[in-house]
């Protein structure tokens, strides 16, 4: 009966803000403890007045669900002492703290026909949060990254609006994941200190790997834009043709709108394979010294990041080492690196992990930030980039998943969820929801 009430409480907490939590608790309890189980009397404990109780602390926004069941159980050996039955009572409690959550959705073109399932799963996930006590921000990324719904400063969020703002039709574009994660972190930071929720969470969904570097490029005339590269090398079967042996460089895309100006596509012609080429586009010969982020609204957030660091590991080795994702052919006079395919792709992956590390630390926040990631489809398990690594290994690293060889025990543990097909996206979001429910008070 203990397991039955525990399961019923968790199920009810999951449905506090959508559906009928008491009905869900009743169904789960009866499925695990049917009437007459183990000879108990034919009394339905779910009809008792104290079976289901839900309370919300107005100050902290903590939701507490309590499920209590009482049954009469016949005895065996105790009958010798004239004890023919005993009354057994068990209670289960599920606590759900208030949440500040940034939902970051990949809307790049590679998602294709799978978008409808992603859209619907995202909306269901949004609907599972408390419109009165939680906060939520919604942002998407492709060529750029835009905040569709900003994080409210006061408690609560416009649930219906946020659900409807998940794009009905896939916008399409590339994968500027760096900027998407950055904007998600910025929205969490925008809640004033002293008012932030105890659970501060970024949820990032993608079907690929980070492949863009936002910065101040000379050709962009002093505006923040992103250079991107296609994914390489070719993997098979790759039914959507999203990996290449002859990857191109493209851009320059506004880091918010994704509009390309100047718009160009450049493919190296010398190199074996071509992605090892040292050729650069005449329009964009050099990467910037650091990234540049001009769209933010939280005080004190960094607006520039190094393109590589020795402080973070990739399978136990610093990401800036030659054997990992180190940039090459630095100009000794300017300290800049050529904007070739090799360096651009490495920098896009390096910076994603650098931003994730700083977000999880979030110096100055009331509470540390936890990151959850979802990777969908075969592309996240293809070996791509100069290191021939899986995108899901990067997603494990940025979420600080305990299964990553580079897990940092000094930061909050997140979790990576793999959705093999679009049908698995909803269970992945539900898995994150369950993780949030289980976080202790």
VEXDREN-2710 file (C-alpha; in Angstrom, 1 decimal):
% VEXDREN-2710
k/r/px/py/pz
1/UNK/0.0/0.0/0.0
2/UNK/3.0/2.3/0.6
3/UNK/4.0/2.0/-3.0
4/UNK/0.4/2.6/-4.1
5/UNK/0.1/5.9/-2.3
6/UNK/3.5/7.0/-3.3
7/UNK/2.7/6.4/-7.0
8/UNK/-0.6/8.1/-6.6
9/UNK/0.9/11.2/-5.0
10/UNK/3.5/11.5/-7.8
11/UNK/0.9/11.1/-10.5
12/UNK/-1.3/13.7/-8.9
13/UNK/1.6/16.2/-8.5
14/UNK/2.3/15.7/-12.2
15/UNK/-1.2/16.6/-13.0
16/UNK/-1.6/19.5/-10.6
17/UNK/-1.8/22.1/-13.3
18/UNK/-3.5/20.1/-16.1
19/UNK/-6.2/17.4/-16.0
20/UNK/-7.6/16.2/-12.7
21/UNK/-5.0/15.3/-10.1
22/UNK/-7.4/13.6/-7.7
23/UNK/-8.8/11.4/-10.5
24/UNK/-5.2/10.5/-11.5
25/UNK/-4.3/9.7/-7.9
26/UNK/-7.4/7.4/-7.6
27/UNK/-6.6/5.6/-10.8
28/UNK/-3.0/4.9/-10.0
29/UNK/-3.9/3.8/-6.4
30/UNK/-6.5/1.3/-7.6
31/UNK/-4.2/0.0/-10.3
32/UNK/-1.6/-0.9/-7.6
33/UNK/-3.9/-1.8/-4.8
34/UNK/-7.2/-3.1/-6.1
35/UNK/-10.2/-3.6/-3.7
36/UNK/-9.9/-6.9/-1.7
37/UNK/-6.1/-7.1/-2.3
38/UNK/-4.5/-9.6/0.1
39/UNK/-7.9/-10.2/1.8
40/UNK/-8.6/-6.6/2.8
41/UNK/-12.2/-5.7/3.3
42/UNK/-14.1/-4.5/0.3
43/UNK/-13.9/-0.9/1.3
44/UNK/-12.7/1.7/-1.2
45/UNK/-10.2/4.0/0.5
46/UNK/-10.2/6.5/-2.4
47/UNK/-13.7/7.6/-1.3
48/UNK/-12.5/8.8/2.1
49/UNK/-12.4/12.5/2.8
50/UNK/-8.7/12.4/3.6
51/UNK/-7.6/10.3/0.6
52/UNK/-6.4/13.3/-1.4
53/UNK/-5.1/16.6/-0.2
54/UNK/-3.3/19.4/-2.1
55/UNK/-1.9/22.5/-0.6
56/UNK/0.2/25.5/-1.9
57/UNK/2.3/27.7/0.3
58/UNK/1.5/31.2/-0.8
59/UNK/4.9/32.5/0.2
60/UNK/7.2/29.9/-1.3
61/UNK/4.9/28.5/-4.0
62/UNK/5.6/25.0/-3.0
63/UNK/2.9/22.5/-4.0
64/UNK/2.4/19.5/-1.7
65/UNK/0.2/16.6/-2.6
66/UNK/-0.7/14.0/0.1
67/UNK/-2.4/10.7/-0.5
68/UNK/-3.6/8.7/2.5
69/UNK/-5.2/5.3/2.4
70/UNK/-6.6/3.2/5.2
71/UNK/-7.5/-0.5/4.9
72/UNK/-8.6/-3.3/7.3
73/UNK/-6.4/-6.4/7.0
74/UNK/-7.4/-9.8/8.4
75/UNK/-4.8/-11.5/10.7
76/UNK/-3.4/-15.0/10.8
77/UNK/-1.3/-15.9/13.9
78/UNK/-2.7/-12.9/15.8
79/UNK/-6.0/-14.6/15.9
80/UNK/-4.6/-16.7/18.8
81/UNK/-4.8/-13.5/20.8
82/UNK/-8.3/-12.6/19.6
83/UNK/-6.9/-10.0/17.1
84/UNK/-8.9/-10.9/14.0
85/UNK/-8.0/-7.8/12.0
86/UNK/-5.8/-4.7/12.0
87/UNK/-6.2/-1.3/10.5
88/UNK/-3.4/-0.2/8.3
89/UNK/-2.8/3.4/7.2
90/UNK/-0.2/4.7/4.7
91/UNK/0.5/8.1/3.4
92/UNK/2.5/9.3/0.4
93/UNK/3.6/12.8/-0.3
94/UNK/4.9/14.5/-3.4
95/UNK/6.4/18.0/-3.2
96/UNK/6.8/20.3/-6.1
97/UNK/8.9/23.4/-5.6
98/UNK/8.2/26.5/-7.6
99/UNK/10.2/26.7/-10.9
100/UNK/11.8/29.3/-13.1
101/UNK/12.3/27.5/-16.4
102/UNK/13.7/28.5/-19.8
103/UNK/12.5/26.2/-22.6
104/UNK/14.9/26.4/-25.6
105/UNK/13.7/24.7/-28.8
106/UNK/15.6/23.9/-31.9
107/UNK/13.5/24.9/-34.9
108/UNK/16.2/24.2/-37.6
109/UNK/15.2/22.7/-41.0
110/UNK/16.6/19.3/-40.3
111/UNK/13.7/18.5/-38.0
112/UNK/11.4/18.5/-41.0
113/UNK/8.1/16.5/-40.7
114/UNK/8.9/15.5/-37.2
115/UNK/8.1/19.1/-36.0
116/UNK/4.4/18.4/-35.3
117/UNK/5.3/15.8/-32.7
118/UNK/7.9/18.1/-31.1
119/UNK/5.4/21.0/-31.1
120/UNK/2.7/19.0/-29.4
121/UNK/5.0/17.5/-26.8
122/UNK/6.4/21.0/-26.0
123/UNK/2.9/22.4/-25.5
124/UNK/2.0/19.5/-23.2
125/UNK/5.2/20.0/-21.2
126/UNK/4.4/23.7/-20.8
127/UNK/0.9/22.9/-19.7
128/UNK/2.2/20.8/-16.9
129/UNK/3.5/23.8/-15.0
130/UNK/1.7/26.0/-12.5
131/UNK/0.5/29.2/-14.2
132/UNK/0.1/30.9/-10.8
133/UNK/3.4/30.1/-9.1
134/UNK/6.0/29.0/-11.7
135/UNK/7.7/31.2/-14.3
136/UNK/8.5/30.2/-17.8
137/UNK/10.3/31.7/-20.8
138/UNK/10.2/30.3/-24.4
139/UNK/12.9/30.8/-27.0
140/UNK/13.8/29.1/-30.3
141/UNK/17.0/28.9/-32.3
142/UNK/17.9/28.2/-35.9
143/UNK/20.0/30.8/-37.9
144/UNK/19.5/33.1/-34.9
145/UNK/17.8/32.8/-31.5
146/UNK/14.7/34.8/-30.5
147/UNK/12.9/35.0/-27.2
148/UNK/9.2/34.4/-27.9
149/UNK/8.0/34.8/-24.3
150/UNK/10.3/36.6/-21.8
151/UNK/10.6/35.4/-18.2
152/UNK/8.1/37.2/-16.0
153/UNK/9.6/39.0/-13.0
154/UNK/6.6/38.3/-10.8
155/UNK/5.2/34.9/-10.0
156/UNK/3.2/33.0/-12.7
157/UNK/3.2/33.0/-16.5
158/UNK/0.6/33.2/-19.3
159/UNK/0.4/29.5/-19.9
160/UNK/-2.0/29.6/-22.9
161/UNK/0.0/32.3/-24.6
162/UNK/3.3/30.4/-24.2
163/UNK/1.7/27.2/-25.4
164/UNK/0.3/29.0/-28.5
165/UNK/3.7/30.7/-29.2
166/UNK/5.4/27.3/-29.9
167/UNK/5.5/27.7/-33.7
168/UNK/2.8/25.7/-35.4
169/UNK/4.9/25.4/-38.5
170/UNK/8.7/24.7/-38.5
171/UNK/10.6/28.0/-39.1
172/UNK/13.7/26.2/-40.5
173/UNK/17.3/27.3/-40.7
174/UNK/20.7/26.2/-39.2
175/UNK/21.6/25.4/-35.6
176/UNK/22.9/28.4/-33.6
177/UNK/22.6/26.4/-30.4
178/UNK/25.2/28.7/-28.7
179/UNK/22.9/31.7/-28.9
180/UNK/19.8/29.6/-27.9
181/UNK/21.5/28.4/-24.7
182/UNK/22.8/31.9/-24.0
183/UNK/19.3/33.4/-24.2
184/UNK/17.9/30.7/-22.0
185/UNK/20.5/31.5/-19.3
186/UNK/19.9/35.3/-19.7
187/UNK/16.1/34.9/-19.2
188/UNK/16.7/33.0/-15.9
189/UNK/19.0/35.7/-14.7
190/UNK/16.5/38.4/-15.5
191/UNK/14.5/37.5/-12.4
192/UNK/15.7/39.8/-9.7
193/UNK/17.9/38.3/-7.0
194/UNK/15.9/37.6/-3.8
195/UNK/12.9/36.6/-5.9
196/UNK/14.3/33.7/-7.9
197/UNK/12.7/30.3/-7.5
198/UNK/14.5/27.4/-5.8
199/UNK/14.5/25.4/-9.0
200/UNK/16.1/27.3/-11.9
201/UNK/16.1/25.1/-15.0
202/UNK/17.0/25.3/-18.7
203/UNK/15.5/22.6/-20.9
204/UNK/17.1/22.4/-24.4
205/UNK/15.7/20.3/-27.2
206/UNK/17.7/19.7/-30.4
207/UNK/18.1/17.2/-33.2
208/UNK/21.7/18.0/-34.0
209/UNK/25.0/19.7/-33.0
210/UNK/26.0/23.3/-32.5
211/UNK/27.4/24.7/-35.7
212/UNK/27.4/28.5/-35.5
213/UNK/29.7/31.2/-33.9
214/UNK/28.2/34.6/-33.2
215/UNK/30.7/37.5/-33.2
216/UNK/31.8/40.8/-34.6
217/UNK/33.0/40.0/-38.1
218/UNK/34.4/42.8/-40.3
219/UNK/32.0/41.9/-43.1
220/UNK/29.1/42.5/-40.7
221/UNK/30.0/46.1/-40.3
222/UNK/30.1/46.1/-36.5
223/UNK/26.9/44.1/-35.8
224/UNK/26.7/40.8/-34.0
225/UNK/26.2/38.0/-36.6
226/UNK/27.0/34.3/-36.8
227/UNK/29.2/32.3/-39.2
228/UNK/28.1/28.7/-39.5
229/UNK/29.3/25.5/-41.1
230/UNK/27.4/22.4/-42.3
231/UNK/27.9/19.1/-40.4
232/UNK/30.6/16.7/-41.6
233/UNK/31.7/14.1/-42.6
234/UNK/29.0/12.2/-44.4
235/UNK/27.3/9.6/-42.2
236/UNK/25.0/6.9/-43.5
237/UNK/22.2/6.2/-43.9
238/UNK/21.5/10.0/-43.3
239/UNK/18.0/9.9/-44.9
240/UNK/17.5/13.6/-44.6
241/UNK/21.0/14.4/-46.1
242/UNK/22.2/16.6/-43.2
243/UNK/25.9/15.5/-43.2
244/UNK/28.5/16.3/-45.9
245/UNK/32.0/15.4/-47.0
246/UNK/32.3/18.8/-48.6
247/UNK/30.8/21.1/-46.0
248/UNK/30.2/24.8/-46.7
249/UNK/30.6/27.9/-44.7
250/UNK/27.6/30.3/-44.6
251/UNK/26.2/33.4/-43.0
252/UNK/26.4/36.0/-41.7
253/UNK/23.2/35.7/-39.8
254/UNK/21.8/38.2/-37.3
255/UNK/22.1/36.5/-33.9
256/UNK/18.5/37.3/-33.1
257/UNK/16.5/37.3/-36.3
258/UNK/18.7/34.9/-38.3
259/UNK/18.5/37.3/-41.3
260/UNK/21.8/36.9/-43.3
261/UNK/23.6/40.1/-44.3
262/UNK/25.8/39.7/-46.1
263/UNK/24.5/36.3/-47.3
264/UNK/27.0/33.9/-48.7
265/UNK/27.9/30.3/-49.1
266/UNK/31.5/29.1/-49.5
267/UNK/32.8/25.6/-50.1
268/UNK/36.5/24.8/-49.9
269/UNK/38.0/23.3/-53.1
270/UNK/41.4/22.1/-51.7
271/UNK/41.8/19.5/-49.0
272/UNK/41.5/15.8/-48.4
273/UNK/38.9/15.5/-47.0
274/UNK/37.6/19.0/-47.8
275/UNK/36.6/19.7/-44.2
276/UNK/40.4/19.7/-43.3
277/UNK/41.0/22.5/-45.8
278/UNK/42.7/25.7/-44.6
279/UNK/40.8/27.7/-47.2
280/UNK/38.5/30.5/-45.9
281/UNK/35.9/32.6/-47.6
282/UNK/37.4/35.9/-48.9
283/UNK/34.4/37.6/-47.2
284/UNK/35.2/36.2/-43.8
285/UNK/38.8/35.3/-43.5
286/UNK/39.2/35.4/-39.7
287/UNK/37.2/34.3/-36.6
288/UNK/36.8/37.0/-33.9
289/UNK/38.9/36.9/-30.8
290/UNK/35.8/36.1/-28.8
291/UNK/32.1/35.6/-29.4
292/UNK/29.8/38.7/-29.1
293/UNK/26.2/38.7/-27.8
294/UNK/24.3/41.9/-28.0
295/UNK/20.8/40.7/-27.1
296/UNK/20.5/40.2/-23.4
297/UNK/18.6/41.9/-20.6
298/UNK/20.0/40.6/-17.3
299/UNK/22.5/42.7/-15.4
300/UNK/26.1/41.5/-15.4
301/UNK/25.8/38.6/-17.9
302/UNK/29.0/38.1/-19.9
303/UNK/28.6/39.3/-23.5
304/UNK/31.7/37.6/-24.9
305/UNK/33.3/34.2/-24.5
306/UNK/36.6/32.6/-25.5
307/UNK/36.5/30.2/-28.5
308/UNK/38.3/27.5/-26.5
309/UNK/39.5/26.9/-23.0
310/UNK/41.8/24.6/-21.1
311/UNK/39.5/24.6/-18.1
312/UNK/36.9/22.3/-19.6
313/UNK/37.4/18.7/-20.6
314/UNK/36.4/16.6/-23.6
315/UNK/36.7/13.0/-22.6
316/UNK/39.2/13.9/-19.9
317/UNK/41.4/16.1/-22.2
318/UNK/41.3/20.0/-22.4
319/UNK/39.0/21.1/-25.2
320/UNK/41.7/23.4/-26.6
321/UNK/44.3/20.6/-27.0
322/UNK/45.4/19.4/-30.5
323/UNK/43.8/16.0/-29.9
324/UNK/40.4/17.4/-29.0
325/UNK/38.8/20.6/-30.4
326/UNK/41.8/23.0/-30.5
327/UNK/41.8/25.8/-33.0
328/UNK/44.7/25.9/-35.4
329/UNK/47.0/28.3/-37.4
330/UNK/46.7/31.2/-35.1
331/UNK/48.0/34.5/-36.4
332/UNK/50.8/35.5/-34.0
333/UNK/50.2/39.2/-34.6
334/UNK/46.4/39.4/-34.1
335/UNK/46.0/36.2/-32.1
336/UNK/43.0/35.3/-34.3
337/UNK/42.3/32.0/-36.0
338/UNK/41.3/31.5/-39.7
339/UNK/37.6/31.1/-40.2
340/UNK/37.9/27.8/-42.0
341/UNK/35.5/24.9/-41.6
342/UNK/37.7/23.2/-39.0
343/UNK/38.0/26.1/-36.7
344/UNK/34.4/27.3/-37.1
345/UNK/33.0/23.9/-36.2
346/UNK/35.3/23.4/-33.2
347/UNK/34.6/26.9/-31.9
348/UNK/30.8/26.4/-32.2
349/UNK/31.0/23.2/-30.0
350/UNK/33.6/24.7/-27.6
351/UNK/31.6/27.8/-26.9
352/UNK/28.4/25.9/-26.3
353/UNK/30.1/24.0/-23.4
354/UNK/31.7/27.1/-22.1
355/UNK/28.4/28.9/-21.9
356/UNK/26.7/25.9/-20.3
357/UNK/29.5/25.7/-17.6
358/UNK/29.0/29.4/-16.7
359/UNK/25.3/29.0/-16.7
360/UNK/25.4/26.1/-14.3
361/UNK/27.7/28.2/-12.0
362/UNK/25.7/31.4/-12.5
363/UNK/27.7/33.6/-10.2
364/UNK/25.4/36.0/-8.3
365/UNK/22.2/33.9/-8.6
366/UNK/20.1/33.0/-5.6
367/UNK/20.4/29.3/-6.6
368/UNK/22.5/27.4/-9.1
369/UNK/21.0/26.4/-12.5
370/UNK/20.3/22.8/-13.6
371/UNK/20.2/21.9/-17.4
372/UNK/18.2/19.2/-19.1
373/UNK/18.7/18.3/-22.7
374/UNK/16.8/16.2/-25.3
375/UNK/18.4/14.9/-28.4
376/UNK/16.1/13.6/-31.2
377/UNK/16.9/11.3/-34.1
378/UNK/19.8/9.6/-35.7
379/UNK/21.7/12.8/-36.3
380/UNK/22.6/13.2/-32.6
381/UNK/24.3/9.8/-32.7
382/UNK/26.3/10.3/-35.9
383/UNK/30.0/10.9/-35.5
384/UNK/30.6/14.4/-36.7
385/UNK/33.0/17.3/-36.5
386/UNK/36.8/17.2/-36.4
387/UNK/36.8/14.9/-33.4
388/UNK/34.2/12.5/-35.0
389/UNK/32.1/12.8/-31.8
390/UNK/28.4/12.3/-31.2
391/UNK/26.2/15.4/-30.5
392/UNK/24.6/13.5/-27.7
393/UNK/28.0/13.3/-25.9
394/UNK/28.1/17.1/-26.1
395/UNK/24.5/17.3/-24.8
396/UNK/25.4/15.1/-21.9
397/UNK/28.3/17.4/-21.1
398/UNK/26.3/20.6/-21.2
399/UNK/23.6/19.1/-19.0
400/UNK/26.3/17.7/-16.6
401/UNK/24.8/14.2/-16.9
402/UNK/26.4/11.8/-14.5
403/UNK/27.0/9.3/-17.3
404/UNK/29.4/11.8/-19.0
405/UNK/33.1/11.1/-18.5
406/UNK/33.4/14.9/-17.9
407/UNK/30.7/15.1/-15.2
408/UNK/31.4/17.8/-12.7
409/UNK/30.3/16.8/-9.2
410/UNK/30.7/20.4/-8.0
411/UNK/27.8/21.6/-10.2
412/UNK/24.2/20.5/-10.2
413/UNK/23.5/17.3/-12.0
414/UNK/21.2/17.5/-15.0
415/UNK/20.2/14.7/-17.4
416/UNK/20.3/14.0/-21.1
417/UNK/17.3/12.2/-22.7
418/UNK/17.5/10.5/-26.1
419/UNK/14.4/10.5/-28.3
420/UNK/15.1/8.0/-31.0
421/UNK/12.0/9.0/-33.1
422/UNK/9.5/11.8/-32.9
423/UNK/7.2/9.4/-30.9
424/UNK/9.8/9.4/-28.2
425/UNK/9.9/13.2/-27.7
426/UNK/6.8/13.3/-25.5
427/UNK/8.2/10.6/-23.1
428/UNK/11.5/12.5/-22.9
429/UNK/9.7/15.7/-21.9
430/UNK/7.7/13.7/-19.4
431/UNK/10.9/12.3/-18.0
432/UNK/12.2/15.8/-17.4
433/UNK/8.9/16.7/-15.7
434/UNK/9.3/13.7/-13.4
435/UNK/12.9/14.7/-12.6
436/UNK/11.5/18.1/-11.5
437/UNK/8.8/16.5/-9.4
438/UNK/11.3/14.3/-7.6
439/UNK/13.7/17.1/-6.7
440/UNK/13.6/17.4/-2.9
441/UNK/12.3/20.4/-1.0
END
